[in-house]
């Protein structure tokens, strides 16, 4: 029986033209991705600028208006409610902190199941 010829195909043994072509294709694809990314960043920058202009306009409009007592009262009420909610959350969190639990036993002496 004749011996089979085993051919090794190693990427290190590629022809220089093939390697150059592959590198060129990869670089072109990478440049396309970079261009796309740069366009998206430019678009994002424009949108953020528009948003900042909107905030500036809203702030200047609010500054021009006479202070409204009811508006101030509403803001102060919201701040007080926020403080109360924050205190409540803090108390709940303190109660939920893990404590050293003592084993619970039933009258029969066996531990109760945990759910």
C-alpha positions as CSV (number, residue, x, y, z in Angstrom):
1,X,0.0,0.0,0.0
2,X,1.4,3.4,-0.9
3,X,2.0,5.9,1.8
4,X,-0.3,8.9,1.9
5,X,1.3,12.2,1.5
6,X,0.5,14.6,4.3
7,X,0.5,18.2,3.3
8,X,0.8,20.8,6.1
9,X,-1.1,24.0,5.6
10,X,0.3,26.5,8.0
11,X,-0.6,30.2,8.0
12,X,3.0,31.1,8.6
13,X,3.8,29.5,5.2
14,X,1.3,31.6,3.2
15,X,2.6,33.3,0.2
16,X,3.6,36.9,0.8
17,X,1.1,38.2,-1.8
18,X,-1.8,36.4,0.0
19,X,-0.7,37.8,3.4
20,X,-0.4,41.3,1.9
21,X,-3.8,41.0,0.4
22,X,-5.4,39.8,3.6
23,X,-3.7,42.6,5.6
24,X,-4.9,45.2,3.0
25,X,-8.5,43.9,3.2
26,X,-8.4,44.0,7.0
27,X,-7.0,47.5,7.0
28,X,-9.7,48.7,4.6
29,X,-12.4,47.2,6.7
30,X,-10.9,48.8,9.8
31,X,-10.9,52.2,8.1
32,X,-14.6,51.7,7.2
33,X,-15.4,51.0,10.8
34,X,-13.4,54.0,12.1
35,X,-15.2,56.3,9.5
36,X,-18.6,55.0,10.6
37,X,-17.6,55.5,14.3
38,X,-16.4,59.0,13.6
39,X,-19.7,59.9,11.8
40,X,-21.7,58.5,14.8
41,X,-19.6,60.6,17.3
42,X,-20.2,63.6,15.1
43,X,-23.9,63.0,15.1
44,X,-23.9,62.5,18.9
45,X,-21.9,65.7,19.4
46,X,-24.5,67.6,17.4
47,X,-27.4,66.1,19.4
48,X,-25.7,66.9,22.7
49,X,-25.1,70.5,21.6
50,X,-28.8,70.8,20.6
51,X,-29.8,69.5,24.0
52,X,-27.5,71.9,25.8
53,X,-29.0,74.8,23.9
54,X,-32.4,73.6,24.9
55,X,-31.4,73.6,28.6
56,X,-29.8,77.0,28.3
57,X,-33.0,78.4,26.7
58,X,-35.2,76.9,29.4
59,X,-32.9,78.3,32.1
60,X,-32.9,81.8,30.6
61,X,-36.7,81.7,30.2
62,X,-37.1,80.6,33.8
63,X,-34.8,83.4,35.0
64,X,-36.8,86.0,33.0
65,X,-40.1,85.0,34.6
66,X,-41.2,86.4,37.9
67,X,-40.7,83.9,40.7
68,X,-44.0,82.2,41.3
69,X,-44.8,81.4,45.0
70,X,-46.8,78.3,44.1
71,X,-43.9,77.0,42.0
72,X,-41.5,77.5,44.9
73,X,-43.9,75.9,47.3
74,X,-44.2,72.8,45.0
75,X,-40.5,72.5,44.7
76,X,-40.0,72.8,48.5
77,X,-42.8,70.2,49.0
78,X,-41.0,67.8,46.6
79,X,-37.7,68.3,48.4
80,X,-39.4,67.5,51.8
81,X,-41.0,64.4,50.3
82,X,-37.7,63.3,48.9
83,X,-36.1,63.6,52.3
84,X,-38.8,61.6,53.9
85,X,-38.5,58.9,51.3
86,X,-34.7,58.8,51.7
87,X,-35.1,58.4,55.5
88,X,-37.6,55.6,54.9
89,X,-35.3,53.8,52.5
90,X,-32.4,54.1,54.9
91,X,-34.4,52.7,57.8
92,X,-35.6,49.7,55.7
93,X,-32.0,49.0,54.5
94,X,-30.8,49.1,58.1
95,X,-33.4,46.6,59.1
96,X,-32.6,44.3,56.2
97,X,-28.9,44.1,57.0
98,X,-27.9,40.5,57.8
99,X,-27.9,39.8,61.5
100,X,-26.7,36.8,63.3
101,X,-29.8,34.6,63.3
102,X,-30.4,32.2,66.0
103,X,-31.7,28.8,64.9
104,X,-35.5,28.5,65.2
105,X,-36.7,25.4,66.8
106,X,-40.2,24.0,66.9
107,X,-41.7,22.5,70.1
108,X,-40.5,19.1,68.9
109,X,-36.9,20.3,69.0
110,X,-36.3,20.1,65.2
111,X,-35.5,23.2,63.2
112,X,-38.4,24.8,61.3
113,X,-38.2,24.8,57.5
114,X,-37.1,28.1,55.9
115,X,-39.0,29.5,53.0
